[in-house]
């Protein structure tokens, strides 16, 4: 959830959860322009890249790890097209249609595919999906790794820390 939309975090999270998507982890984090550039490196050739990095480093975005069957597809449908004007025409009930101001201040980021999602998760939630390089305890929760969509069967500890299993290792955030 981008910096200019922090007043809508509760509304956005309610919409996510009511659509059958689970929030597995949440983190509010101020990014430097350099960190924003790394996060959005796939957008580096776009003319708005510098403005995007400046905007994302202008406040504290809220980052979420979401899970469900086909979570990337469901999130893209729920958020709508990146351009809020297009979202209003093609998906008027989407979050960007309702909350977005323009293509830069559209309220939300969403990964285009699972590979990008895992890269973003690892960048923001440092080590949450480390490819099994560190020893960790295992449990019976689903495996979260590239090529497998996180599911609703993922578990949380009693103290609400998200447990996400990557490459047969459970990592906590």
Helices and strands as residue ranges (DSSP letters): G 3-8, H 9-18, E 22-30, H 33-39, G 41-43, H 49-56, E 60-67, H 71-79, H 84-90, H 95-99, H 114-124, E 163-166, E 169-172
